[in-house]
Amino acid sequence: MDSKRTQRVGEEIQKEISSLLLNGLKDPRIGFVTITNVDVTADLQIAKVYFTVLGDEAARKNSEKGLNSSIPFIRRELGKRLRLRHVPDIVLKYDTSLEYGNRIETLLKDIHSESADDHENQQDN
């Protein structure tokens, strides 16, 4: 039963932070950021917010600095928007799963093209 509640709270936090990124945060360092997931501990004390950034490494670092500096604002806004006794502490984590998935996809395409080339070479002989 607790896991359903933490999941719901995580989903609400994700929705509200995404809304804040679109409308509330005015930090110029924050680029095109997407909140991919929010994991909330069972006691609702800590929320790990996973994000990705469109752009290069410099854009990621700038956005991460901007997001980290806006954590107090985000917590205050979450306190206004969500009905929770205690607003969780926010820990930002860069989500590497998209990069990892793209790397795997590239490797699979390379393997597929190599096997197709080998198959063509065998048919020519």
C-alpha positions in Angstrom: 0.0 0.0 0.0 2.9 2.4 0.8 4.4 1.8 -2.6 1.3 3.0 -4.4 1.3 6.2 -2.3 5.0 6.9 -3.0 4.4 6.3 -6.7 1.5 8.7 -6.8 3.4 11.3 -4.9 6.3 10.8 -7.3 4.1 11.3 -10.3 2.6 14.4 -8.8 6.0 15.9 -8.1 7.1 15.1 -11.6 4.1 16.8 -13.1 4.4 19.9 -10.9 8.2 20.3 -11.5 7.6 19.9 -15.3 5.0 22.6 -15.1 7.4 24.8 -13.1 10.1 24.3 -15.8 7.6 25.5 -18.5 6.1 28.4 -16.6 7.8 29.3 -13.3 11.6 29.1 -13.6 13.3 32.1 -15.2 16.9 31.0 -14.7 18.7 31.5 -18.1 21.1 28.6 -17.4 18.3 26.1 -17.5 18.0 24.8 -21.1 15.6 22.3 -22.6 15.2 20.1 -19.5 12.9 17.0 -19.3 12.0 15.4 -16.0 12.1 11.7 -16.8 11.3 10.1 -13.4 10.9 10.9 -9.7 11.7 8.2 -7.0 10.3 9.0 -3.6 11.5 7.2 -0.5 8.9 5.2 1.5 8.9 7.8 4.3 8.4 10.6 1.7 11.4 12.5 3.0 13.6 12.4 -0.2 12.6 12.7 -3.8 15.2 11.8 -6.4 14.4 13.8 -9.5 15.9 12.4 -12.7 16.3 14.8 -15.7 17.7 14.9 -19.1 18.9 17.9 -21.1 18.8 18.5 -24.8 22.3 19.6 -25.9 25.9 19.1 -25.2 27.8 18.6 -22.0 28.1 22.3 -21.4 24.3 22.7 -21.6 23.9 19.8 -19.2 26.2 21.3 -16.6 24.7 24.8 -16.9 21.2 23.4 -16.6 22.2 21.3 -13.6 23.7 24.3 -11.9 20.5 26.3 -12.6 18.3 23.5 -11.3 20.3 23.0 -8.2 20.1 26.7 -7.4 16.4 26.7 -7.9 15.7 23.7 -5.5 14.4 26.0 -2.6 12.0 27.7 -5.1 10.8 24.3 -6.4 10.2 23.0 -2.8 8.3 26.1 -1.9 6.1 25.8 -5.0 5.5 22.1 -4.4 4.5 23.0 -0.8 1.9 25.4 -2.2 0.6 23.0 -4.9 0.6 19.6 -3.2 -1.2 18.7 0.0 1.6 17.0 1.9 2.5 17.4 5.5 6.2 17.6 4.6 7.6 18.5 1.2 10.4 16.0 0.4 14.0 17.1 0.0 14.9 17.2 -3.7 18.0 15.4 -5.0 18.7 16.0 -8.7 20.2 13.2 -10.8 21.1 13.3 -14.4 19.4 10.4 -16.2 21.9 8.6 -18.4 19.4 5.9 -19.5 18.6 7.7 -22.8 22.3 8.0 -23.7 22.8 4.3 -22.7 19.8 3.3 -24.9 21.1 5.2 -27.9 24.5 3.6 -27.5 23.0 0.1 -27.4 20.9 0.9 -30.5 24.0 2.1 -32.4 25.9 -1.0 -31.4 23.0 -3.2 -32.6 22.7 -1.4 -35.9 26.5 -1.8 -36.4 26.2 -5.5 -35.7 23.3 -5.9 -38.0 25.0 -4.0 -40.9 28.2 -6.1 -40.4 26.2 -9.4 -40.5 24.4 -8.2 -43.7 27.7 -7.4 -45.3 29.1 -10.8 -44.3 26.0 -12.5 -45.7 26.4 -10.6 -49.1 30.0 -11.6 -49.3 29.2 -15.2 -48.7 26.6 -15.1 -51.5 29.1 -13.6 -53.9 31.5 -16.5 -53.5 
